[in-house]
Amino acid sequence: MSGYYLLLNGEFAYNKSYSVGFDFGSIKRLDCYPMGALSTLYICFSVKKYDSDFIKTYFDSLKWYKEIYMIAAEGARNHGLLNVPTEDFFATRHTLPTNLKEQKKIAAFMKLLERRIDAQRRLVEALKSYKRGMLERLFSSNLSFSGSSQMANIVPLREVFCKISDRNSNGTVHNVVTNSAELGLLPQRDYFDKDIAVAENTQNYFVIVEGDFVYNPRKSKSAPYGPFNVYRSKEAGIVSPLYTCLRSIADVNLDYLYWYFQSTAWHRYMYDNGSQGVRHDRVSMTDELLFAIPVVLPDKQLQDKIVAVMSSIQRLYEAEAAKSDCLQSEKAQFLRSLFA
């Protein structure tokens, strides 16, 4: 690493790589470590004249993009890297308050807001971990809420669901639904901000209604064996024929199944009974294998109690996550106002 730059605590580095939301890269200050080594692709610098905390806030505002836009060579983006010459970067001009007291007040306010945002983020992450822990505790041991263990029925999936074969052959349903591991079943236009499936190509899509389940064999970090979600909209939807669609035929709390399909207990059964496909990102699961996978069904009363607990945690998590989003939005608004 002898050829790398040495960055000291409090110094800044400009990363010329662009990404979503950062069209002209990002400038960050080294705060968490006494020093660090950076590639020579970065532009490193320290602040002399202005308050360092204020300058950090300024670079968070992205107001400086206007100057970078003027010097970045058109068409010179190469593998995600902007062509911004170091000499031109330091020649950029920025309109900043010269009053040091004013700079410190702005920086102090933004620092307090950042601390509040960090605290809220930690709370949301803690609730997410708590939700996961409670989910695993409930479905790993099938505990009753009185503290005594209870034997649960274990039945094959075919005794809980039948496969949906209704097709959108007449093309009357236009609500194309996608199955997301993080967000569940939602309209494709909301997930992608546009319609992906062309109307005339959806005649072969499956039609689903409220309470139906959809299995997507595509794997992800949060759904290692593919998301298995319940459809909650009162508006009929259509999903790709690549998905497996199921309708309940048993007297079971559908929300219980929703939580159960997110647990590692279900994933373990999927692992034991399923086979991995040739593609690394997709589970190869035949209907015969899927419908033979066991489902753990305690009595209805315990199902309802499990749903009540998990739904309560979910509501709290969503409320705190919404607060986190609100704080981030407030920060963005403050930055826009400060450096308008």
RODO-2510 file (C-alpha; in nm, 4 decimals, decimal comma):
residues 340
     n   res          X          Y          Z
     1     m     0,0000     0,0000     0,0000
     2     s     0,3007     0,2271    -0,0342
     3     g     0,1441     0,3943    -0,3359
     4     y    -0,1759     0,4918    -0,1503
     5     y    -0,2624     0,8288     0,0049
     6     l    -0,2519     0,8570     0,3848
     7     l    -0,5662     1,0314     0,5107
     8     l    -0,5695     1,1628     0,8683
     9     n    -0,8729     1,2039     1,0940
    10     g    -1,0630     1,5195     0,9964
    11     e    -0,9355     1,5257     0,6382
    12     f    -1,1601     1,4893     0,3318
    13     a    -1,1603     1,2623     0,0267
    14     y    -1,3478     1,3004    -0,3008
    15     n    -1,4640     0,9723    -0,4507
    16     k    -1,5172     1,0344    -0,8228
    17     s    -1,7230     0,7167    -0,8658
    18     y    -2,0881     0,7922    -0,9375
    19     s    -2,3862     0,5917    -0,8174
    20     v    -2,7627     0,6235    -0,7721
    21     g    -2,8309     0,9540    -0,5958
    22     f    -2,4677     1,0632    -0,6294
    23     d    -2,4338     1,1564    -0,9948
    24     f    -2,1036     1,3367    -0,9438
    25     g    -1,9529     1,1252    -0,6670
    26     s    -1,9248     1,2058    -0,2967
    27     i    -1,6980     1,3930    -0,0581
    28     k    -1,6650     1,2524     0,2929
    29     r    -1,4555     1,3317     0,5997
    30     l    -1,2605     1,0660     0,7901
    31     d    -1,4243     1,0662     1,1343
    32     c    -1,4223     0,7120     1,2728
    33     y    -1,0508     0,6284     1,2546
    34     p    -0,7260     0,8144     1,3333
    35     m    -0,5979     0,7495     0,9825
    36     g    -0,6604     0,5466     0,6685
    37     a    -0,5134     0,4618     0,3288
    38     l    -0,6924     0,5561     0,0073
    39     s    -0,6365     0,4786    -0,3592
    40     t    -0,4761     0,7517    -0,5671
    41     l    -0,8024     0,7628    -0,7643
    42     y    -0,9371     0,9759    -0,4774
    43     i    -0,8721     1,3481    -0,4364
    44     c    -0,7680     1,4098    -0,0755
    45     f    -0,7554     1,7450     0,1020
    46     s    -0,7826     1,9227     0,4373
    47     v    -0,9728     2,2358     0,5380
    48     k    -0,7781     2,5422     0,6496
    49     k    -0,9934     2,8561     0,6389
    50     y    -1,3430     2,7354     0,7221
    51     d    -1,4963     2,5360     1,0073
    52     s    -1,4466     2,1688     0,9242
    53     d    -1,7893     2,0610     1,0549
    54     f    -1,9548     2,3278     0,8415
    55     i    -1,7650     2,2149     0,5317
    56     k    -1,8737     1,8564     0,6008
    57     t    -2,2351     1,9784     0,6045
    58     y    -2,1798     2,1694     0,2817
    59     f    -2,0509     1,8627     0,0999
    60     d    -2,3459     1,6602     0,2326
    61     s    -2,5779     1,9107     0,0618
    62     l    -2,4477     1,8272    -0,2894
    63     k    -2,4671     2,1998    -0,3707
    64     w    -2,1094     2,1653    -0,4972
    65     y    -2,2316     1,9439    -0,7826
    66     k    -2,2932     2,2565    -0,9900
    67     e    -1,9193     2,3221    -1,0056
    68     i    -1,8258     1,9596    -1,0741
    69     y    -2,0784     1,9506    -1,3569
    70     m    -1,8877     2,2351    -1,5214
    71     i    -1,5494     2,0576    -1,5156
    72     a    -1,6380     1,6887    -1,5617
    73     a    -1,5480     1,6034    -1,9210
    74     e    -1,8579     1,5073    -2,1212
    75     g    -1,8656     1,1391    -2,2105
    76     a    -1,5548     1,0702    -2,0027
    77     r    -1,7216     0,8399    -1,7501
    78     n    -1,5243     0,5174    -1,7514
    79     h    -1,6529     0,2168    -1,5543
    80     g    -1,8376     0,4407    -1,3079
    81     l    -1,5508     0,6886    -1,2654
    82     l    -1,5792     1,0592    -1,3517
    83     n    -1,2978     1,2371    -1,5289
    84     v    -1,2399     1,5281    -1,2887
    85     p    -0,8822     1,6644    -1,3064
    86     t    -0,7348     1,7435    -0,9640
    87     e    -0,6240     2,0913    -1,0689
    88     d    -0,9709     2,1763    -1,2003
    89     f    -1,1312     2,0361    -0,8850
    90     f    -0,9345     2,2740    -0,6615
    91     a    -1,0115     2,5643    -0,8961
    92     t    -1,3890     2,5301    -0,8431
    93     r    -1,5604     2,8258    -0,6760
    94     h    -1,8106     2,7956    -0,3898
    95     t    -2,0348     3,0546    -0,2230
    96     l    -1,9992     3,0129     0,1553
    97     p    -2,0640     3,2333     0,4603
    98     t    -1,7404     3,3901     0,5870
    99     n    -1,8646     3,4489     0,9415
   100     l    -1,7074     3,1732     1,1526
   101     k    -1,9743     3,2051     1,4223
   102     e    -2,2472     3,1464     1,1640
   103     q    -2,0623     2,8448     1,0260
   104     k    -2,0333     2,6931     1,3741
   105     k    -2,4043     2,7459     1,4473
   106     i    -2,5042     2,5726     1,1239
   107     a    -2,2598     2,2882     1,1876
   108     a    -2,3771     2,2439     1,5497
   109     f    -2,7416     2,2257     1,4437
   110     m    -2,6704     1,9715     1,1702
   111     k    -2,4560     1,7663     1,4066
   112     l    -2,7448     1,7427     1,6538
   113     l    -2,9761     1,6375     1,3720
   114     e    -2,7243     1,3748     1,2590
   115     r    -2,7076     1,2335     1,6127
   116     r    -3,0864     1,2115     1,6238
   117     i    -3,0884     1,0366     1,2855
   118     d    -2,8195     0,7901     1,3984
   119     a    -3,0107     0,7142     1,7186
   120     q    -3,3289     0,6528     1,5198
   121     r    -3,1413     0,4325     1,2732
   122     r    -3,0011     0,2228     1,5594
   123     l    -3,3500     0,1881     1,7074
   124     v    -3,4899     0,0678     1,3751
   125     e    -3,2069    -0,1841     1,3370
   126     a    -3,2617    -0,3052     1,6943
   127     l    -3,6331    -0,3537     1,6284
   128     k    -3,5526    -0,5386     1,3075
   129     s    -3,3214    -0,7737     1,4991
   130     y    -3,5788    -0,8148     1,7757
   131     k    -3,8480    -0,9017     1,5215
   132     r    -3,6204    -1,1613     1,3616
   133     g    -3,5273    -1,3057     1,7020
   134     m    -3,8894    -1,3320     1,8133
   135     l    -3,9850    -1,4920     1,4819
   136     e    -3,7186    -1,7592     1,5238
   137     r    -3,8064    -1,8184     1,8895
   138     l    -4,1731    -1,8715     1,8131
   139     f    -4,1209    -2,1047     1,5204
   140     s    -3,8184    -2,2945     1,6460
   141     s    -3,9770    -2,4293     1,9621
   142     n    -4,3530    -2,3790     1,9072
   143     l    -4,3813    -2,2299     2,2554
   144     s    -4,7218    -2,1524     2,3973
   145     f    -4,7688    -1,8190     2,5676
   146     s    -4,8416    -1,9868     2,8995
   147     g    -4,4860    -2,1147     2,9064
   148     s    -4,5684    -2,4791     2,8454
   149     s    -4,4715    -2,6562     2,5262
   150     q    -4,7400    -2,7604     2,2794
   151     m    -4,7362    -3,0242     2,0094
   152     a    -4,8185    -2,8846     1,6675
   153     n    -4,9576    -3,0642     1,3644
   154     i    -4,7112    -3,1084     1,0799
   155     v    -4,8852    -3,1484     0,7464
   156     p    -4,7652    -3,1355     0,3844
   157     l    -4,8234    -2,8121     0,1953
   158     r    -5,0829    -2,9850    -0,0253
   159     e    -5,3162    -3,0059     0,2757
   160     v    -5,2973    -2,6290     0,3240
   161     f    -5,2994    -2,4990    -0,0354
   162     c    -5,4162    -2,5750    -0,3842
   163     k    -5,2354    -2,4363    -0,6866
   164     i    -5,3943    -2,1440    -0,8702
   165     s    -5,4341    -2,1995    -1,2428
   166     d    -5,6601    -1,9030    -1,3321
   167     r    -5,5066    -1,7173    -1,6270
   168     n    -5,5613    -1,3616    -1,7471
   169     s    -5,6675    -1,5034    -2,0831
   170     n    -5,9221    -1,2288    -2,1592
   171     g    -5,6779    -0,9546    -2,0552
   172     t    -5,9261    -0,7849    -1,8176
   173     v    -5,6854    -0,7601    -1,5201
   174     h    -5,4122    -0,4989    -1,5644
   175     n    -5,2671    -0,4774    -1,2122
   176     v    -4,9302    -0,6521    -1,2616
   177     v    -4,7888    -0,7571    -0,9224
   178     t    -4,4273    -0,8289    -0,8302
   179     n    -4,3046    -1,0384    -0,5381
   180     s    -4,0370    -0,8564    -0,3365
   181     a    -3,8524    -1,0165    -0,0454
   182     e    -3,8402    -0,6846     0,1408
   183     l    -4,1757    -0,5285     0,0473
   184     g    -4,3974    -0,8278    -0,0221
   185     l    -4,6511    -0,8361    -0,3053
   186     l    -4,7049    -0,4930    -0,4556
   187     p    -4,7982    -0,3378    -0,7921
   188     q    -4,5129    -0,3526    -1,0399
   189     r    -4,5548     0,0173    -1,1201
   190     d    -4,4900     0,1017    -0,7517
   191     y    -4,1842    -0,1220    -0,7288
   192     f    -4,0156    -0,0152    -1,0539
   193     d    -4,1784     0,3309    -1,0870
   194     k    -4,3118     0,2145    -1,4222
   195     d    -4,4968    -0,0736    -1,5879
   196     i    -4,2571    -0,3434    -1,7078
   197     a    -4,4967    -0,6052    -1,8440
   198     v    -4,6718    -0,5108    -2,1679
   199     a    -5,0515    -0,5522    -2,1491
   200     e    -5,0781    -0,7746    -2,4560
   201     n    -4,8178    -1,0103    -2,3071
   202     t    -5,0019    -1,0782    -1,9800
   203     q    -5,2713    -1,3187    -2,1054
   204     n    -5,0666    -1,6072    -1,9666
   205     y    -5,0222    -1,4454    -1,6238
   206     f    -5,1908    -1,5974    -1,3164
   207     v    -5,4780    -1,4039    -1,1560
   208     i    -5,4580    -1,3668    -0,7766
   209     v    -5,6996    -1,2218    -0,5231
   210     e    -5,6746    -1,1087    -0,1611
   211     g    -5,5444    -1,3886     0,0636
   212     d    -5,3603    -1,5808    -0,2087
   213     f    -4,9919    -1,6660    -0,1627
   214     v    -4,7209    -1,6294    -0,4240
   215     y    -4,3863    -1,8068    -0,4217
   216     n    -4,0988    -1,6516    -0,6141
   217     p    -3,8098    -1,9015    -0,6572
   218     r    -3,5600    -1,6189    -0,7033
   219     k    -3,3170    -1,6096    -0,4091
   220     s    -3,1904    -1,3031    -0,2232
   221     k    -3,0095    -1,2197     0,1021
   222     s    -3,3318    -1,1691     0,2938
   223     a    -3,5056    -1,4658     0,1285
   224     p    -3,2429    -1,7387     0,0682
   225     y    -3,5024    -1,9759    -0,0775
   226     g    -3,7225    -1,7157    -0,2445
   227     p    -3,9970    -1,4907    -0,0957
   228     f    -4,3313    -1,6532    -0,0089
   229     n    -4,5818    -1,3689     0,0442
   230     v    -4,9549    -1,3170     0,0907
   231     y    -5,1513    -1,0831    -0,1373
   232     r    -5,3359    -0,8230     0,0720
   233     s    -5,4965    -0,5966    -0,1888
   234     k    -5,8703    -0,6085    -0,2568
   235     e    -5,7928    -0,5394    -0,6234
   236     a    -5,7263    -0,8518    -0,8293
   237     g    -5,3710    -0,8798    -0,9573
   238     i    -5,1742    -1,0789    -1,2115
   239     v    -4,8286    -1,2296    -1,1651
   240     s    -4,5701    -1,3818    -1,3932
   241     p    -4,6116    -1,7527    -1,4778
   242     l    -4,2591    -1,7941    -1,3363
   243     y    -4,4195    -1,7651    -0,9909
   244     t    -4,6139    -2,0380    -0,8090
   245     c    -4,9534    -1,9139    -0,6863
   246     l    -5,1418    -2,0829    -0,4020
   247     r    -5,4869    -2,0524    -0,2418
   248     s    -5,5669    -2,1740     0,1088
   249     i    -5,7954    -2,4749     0,1450
   250     a    -5,7481    -2,5165     0,5216
   251     d    -5,8919    -2,3458     0,8286
   252     v    -5,5763    -2,1512     0,9079
   253     n    -5,4848    -1,7941     0,9977
   254     l    -5,3313    -1,6602     0,6759
   255     d    -5,1197    -1,4105     0,8690
   256     y    -4,9746    -1,6999     1,0676
   257     l    -4,8649    -1,8576     0,7396
   258     y    -4,7213    -1,5232     0,6279
   259     w    -4,4931    -1,5133     0,9338
   260     y    -4,4169    -1,8844     0,9185
   261     f    -4,2917    -1,8587     0,5588
   262     q    -4,0401    -1,5968     0,6730
   263     s    -3,8908    -1,8159     0,9433
   264     t    -3,5798    -2,0310     0,9201
   265     a    -3,7992    -2,3240     1,0236
   266     w    -3,9664    -2,3011     0,6813
   267     h    -3,6345    -2,2346     0,5079
   268     r    -3,4917    -2,5474     0,6693
   269     y    -3,7734    -2,7552     0,5247
   270     m    -3,7151    -2,5900     0,1883
   271     y    -3,3469    -2,6791     0,2079
   272     d    -3,4138    -3,0388     0,3094
   273     n    -3,6779    -3,0988     0,0427
   274     g    -3,5793    -2,8709    -0,2439
   275     s    -3,3025    -2,8955    -0,4999
   276     q    -3,0756    -2,6196    -0,6208
   277     g    -3,1148    -2,5221    -0,9834
   278     v    -2,8460    -2,4686    -1,2419
   279     r    -2,8832    -2,0912    -1,2023
   280     h    -2,7173    -1,9656    -0,8848
   281     d    -2,9935    -1,7103    -0,8161
   282     r    -3,2951    -1,9381    -0,8458
   283     v    -3,4260    -2,2405    -0,6546
   284     s    -3,5211    -2,5384    -0,8687
   285     m    -3,8447    -2,6550    -0,7062
   286     t    -4,0986    -2,8809    -0,8769
   287     d    -4,4640    -2,8709    -0,7716
   288     e    -4,4288    -3,2253    -0,6406
   289     l    -4,1428    -3,1254    -0,4107
   290     l    -4,3041    -2,7986    -0,3010
   291     f    -4,6386    -2,9526    -0,2081
   292     a    -4,4660    -3,2243    -0,0079
   293     i    -4,2807    -2,9764     0,2179
   294     p    -4,4068    -2,9895     0,5783
   295     v    -4,5955    -2,6988     0,7344
   296     v    -4,6092    -2,6590     1,1128
   297     l    -4,9647    -2,5801     1,2265
   298     p    -5,0349    -2,5273     1,5978
   299     d    -5,3992    -2,4947     1,7008
   300     k    -5,5907    -2,1897     1,5812
   301     q    -5,5741    -2,0143     1,9174
   302     l    -5,1946    -2,0254     1,9226
   303     q    -5,1799    -1,9180     1,5580
   304     d    -5,3817    -1,6092     1,6507
   305     k    -5,1541    -1,5308     1,9460
   306     i    -4,8416    -1,5607     1,7328
   307     v    -4,9963    -1,3279     1,4746
   308     a    -5,0908    -1,0765     1,7465
   309     v    -4,7342    -1,0663     1,8808
   310     m    -4,5628    -1,0432     1,5429
   311     s    -4,8112    -0,7875     1,4091
   312     s    -4,7567    -0,5695     1,7153
   313     i    -4,3794    -0,5779     1,6649
   314     q    -4,4229    -0,5102     1,2930
   315     r    -4,6412    -0,2045     1,3592
   316     l    -4,3825    -0,0652     1,6003
   317     y    -4,1022    -0,1326     1,3535
   318     e    -4,2888     0,0369     1,0682
   319     a    -4,3720     0,3401     1,2853
   320     e    -4,0083     0,3886     1,3888
   321     a    -3,8859     0,3271     1,0321
   322     a    -4,1279     0,5977     0,9132
   323     k    -3,9794     0,8362     1,1722
   324     s    -3,6328     0,7532     1,0399
   325     d    -3,7419     0,8343     0,6839
   326     c    -3,9004     1,1568     0,8076
   327     l    -3,5780     1,2668     0,9775
   328     q    -3,3785     1,1942     0,6623
   329     s    -3,6271     1,3997     0,4622
   330     e    -3,6006     1,6873     0,7124
   331     k    -3,2216     1,6774     0,6858
   332     a    -3,2413     1,6988     0,3058
   333     q    -3,4815     1,9930     0,3309
   334     f    -3,2567     2,1761     0,5774
   335     l    -2,9551     2,1244     0,3503
   336     r    -3,1471     2,2580     0,0509
   337     s    -3,2575     2,5630     0,2517
   338     l    -2,9138     2,6318     0,3954
   339     f    -2,7333     2,6182     0,0628
   340     a    -3,0082     2,7369    -0,1740
***
